[in-house]
Amino acid sequence: SSDLEVLEVLSFIAYSQPVTEEELEGLGRAGISTTVRQLLRRELVKIERGSQNETQYVTTPRFLELFGLRSRHDLPLPGDFAFK
């Protein structure tokens, strides 16, 4: 997985959490499971069990720390970006 692919998947999880395996597979990316394993190994996302005992992915406190966020609600909104 390229760094850009990893960041895209991490962003999807961060903004959409909790995210199921089905939702991740719905992104249509080849090798999505490899990318998710990489994020798990780096402790940027973790697995939680949903109400139907399905696997869900959420970001970790380490993710927040690395990106200088107090909570996931501090994630920037698309309008916060100024493109030149």
C-alpha positions, 0 to 999 in steps of 0.5 A: 500500500502506498502512503497515500492509500493508507492515509485515504483509508485512515481518513475514511475510518476517522471521519466515518467511524465506527466503520465495518469491514463491509464499508471498507470493502465498499471502497473498492480498493485492492489490498484493503485488508493489507492497508487495514493491517498496517493501520492496526500494526501502527496502532492508529486504528483498533477493532471493536465489536458492534451490537451485532458482534460485527468487526468495526474499526475506530481510531485510537488515542495514539491517532489523536496524539499523532495528529494533535487532536483532543478528540475525533470531533476536532478533525478539520472539516472540508471547509477548513482547508484553504487550497491555493 
